[in-house]
Each structure stands twice: as C-alpha cells, then as structure tokens.
Amino acid sequence: MTAPVIIRTAEPGDREEVRELVREAFSSEDRDGLEEVGIVDSTWTLDAARRDLELVAVEEGAIVGHVMAADGDLAGREVVAVAPLAVTPTRQGEGIGHALMTELLRRADEAKLPLIVLLGFPDYYGRFGFEPSGPLGISYRLKRNPHFLVRRSATYEPSYRGNFTYCWEAGGEGS
C-alpha cells in the first residue's frame, strides 16, 4: 500500500530538494530545466514568495511536487503570480499537480486575493478557473508565452488592468 501524498506549506529546509525536483520536472532531451530553477531561486532571493502560498507534496518523506505563488506588479498594484508548478516526472499525470493547485487556490481565496496570474496551458489551467488575460485588459509585457492567464476571485474588480511583471523581472528586461 502506497502512503498518501500530503500537501503542506514549504519550509526553508525543503529548498535543495525542491530545486532538484523543479530541474527534473522541466528537463527533457532539449531542455535542462535551469530556467525554472532560476525563477524559483530568484523568487527566494527576493523573498517574494508568499509563505502560505508555497506548497510541497510529500510522499513517504520525499517531495514529489511543488508550487509557489509570489508577488508581482500589475500596473503599480501588487498581484500574485504562480510559477512554476512542478511534479516529479515519474508521478506526473497522477493528480499531484491538481492537488497542489487546488490547495493553493483555496488558500488564495481564503486570503481574499482578487486575482492570480500565470503563464500556462489553457487546457490544463482552465479547469481551475483560469482564463485568457487579454479580454480583461491584463497583459504580460514580455510576451514570451501566449498563454498568460488570470483567475478572478470574488474580490476581483475590473480596475485590475495593465501590464504585469513577475517579481524576478523587476528592473530587468523591458523595464
């Protein structure tokens, strides 16, 4: 019998294991996963991750999934963004990522965050209520990925508009 996967708030002691998980999750024959590891490291260095919105999935003492949400800037307003969602390759497709996102969004709703943004595939993230950002007047200024999505909450209001910048991009490219 397999032990259940436990979703909990990430702790500083998890960081090395999380780095390796993220690298493995985003590596393939033509990618090394270091871009995503850099995003995680930069977010930690900037102390921008929301402590209550950085989660790990743990099974038998090993971290098998990770997700974090961090502060970003939407036209001068603080908005939370998710990046990245990672699951160990041998466990992808088993619902671990779904469980992490579900818990992150539950906590975001509990905190009454008006919206959350992310770069991701609409077919996957649509099941969590994410929708294209363009019709809402929200754009990702670097446009490296056409799948910039928004999830509105009950406290959302249409005044949230403009260009979004991730915390690790502040002062960088395009500023």
N, C-alpha and C positions, 0 to 999 in steps of 0.2 A: 504494500500500500504506500502510495506517494504522500509525503507531507503536504499540507495545504500551503498555498502561496499566501504570505502575509504582506499587506500593504502598510507601510509605516513612513513617518517623516524621516527624511535622510538626516544623517549625523555626520559631523566632520570626519570621523573615523572611517566613513564609507568611501571617501574620495578616491583612493587608489583603485579600489575595486570598481567604482563607477567609471573612472577613466578607461579602464581596460574593457569594461562592458560596452561603453559607447564606441570605442575604437572597433571592437569586434562586430558590433551591430551594424556599423556603417561601412565596413570594409567589404570589398568584392575584388574580382580579378583586376578591375581597372580603377579602384579607389582604395585609399589606405585608411579612411575614417578619421584622419587627423584634423580635418576642418571642423567636424562636430566636437572632437575633443577640445580643440581650441576655443570653441564657443562656450563649452562648459567651464574650462579653466578661466577664461576671461570673465565670465559671469561671477565665478567665485572670487577672483582677484578684486573685482569691483564691488564685492559684497552686495550685488544687486539681486540675487536670488531671494525670493520670498520664502522664508524659512518654512512656513506652514504649507507652501506650495512646491516644495521639492520632496519628491517621494521615491521610495525604492520598493521593489517587490522582492521579498526574501523567501527562499525555499531551502529548508534544511541548512540554515546558516549562510547560504550563498545568495548574493544579489543577482537576480535574474532579469530585473527590469529597473528602469529609472526614467523619471520625467521631472523637469523643473520649469517653473514659471518665474519670470524676472520682470522688474520694472523697465519700461521703455518710454519713449516720448512720442506723443501724438499731438503735433502742433502746439507744444507747450504744456500739454496735460499728461500726467502720469497714467500710463495704461500698461497692463500686464500682458506679457507675451510668453507663449510656451515654446521651448526649444532646448534640446531635442527630446523626443520620446524614443527610448531605446529598449530593446528586449534582446537577450542573448539569442544568437542565431538558431540554436537547436530548440528553442522554445517559442519562436515566432509563430503566429497563427493559432496559438492556444488560448488567447483571451487575456494574457497578462497585460499587454498594452491597453486593451479595453478597460481592464480593472484599474490601471493607473490613471487613465484619463477620466474615468467616471469619478474616482475619488478626488482628483484634482479639481474637477468642475463642481463637485459637491461642496468642497471647501471654498472655492471661489464664490459660489452662490451664497454660502453662509456668511462670507465676509462682505457681501453686497457689492462686489466689483461690478461695474457697469458693463464691461466687455472684456473679452480676451481675444488676442490675435495670434496668428501663427502662419508659418509657411508650411503647406502640406497638401496632400492629395484630397480633393473634394470628395471623392468616393469613400475614402476612409473616414475623414473628419466630419463629413455631413451627418453621419449617424449620431454625432454628439451635439448637433445643432449649429455647427459652423456653416457659414455661407460666404459667398464671394464678397469681398470688401468694397469693390468699386461702386456698386449701386448705393452704398451708404456714404459715399464721399470720402472713403478712407483708402489711402494708397501706400504702397511700400516703395519708397523713393528710389531704391537701388534696382528694383525690377529684375533681379537675377532669377526669380522664380515667379511664374504667372499665377501661382496658387496661393495668393495671400488671402487668408480667410479670417472672419470675425464671428465670434459667438456673443450675441447680445443677451443680457440678463434682464431681470425685471426692473433694475435700476438704470438701464440704458436710456439715454436721451439723444435725439438727433444732432445735438450740438457737438457730439464727438465726430469730428471730421478733420481731414488734412493728411499730411504725410507722417508716416510712422518711422521711427528709428529705434533699432534694438540697442540695449544698453552697451553692448560691446562695440557698437559702431559710432557712438557719440564721439565727436571730434575727429572721426576718421574719414573714410571715403565719402565724398559727396557733401561734406559739411561746408 
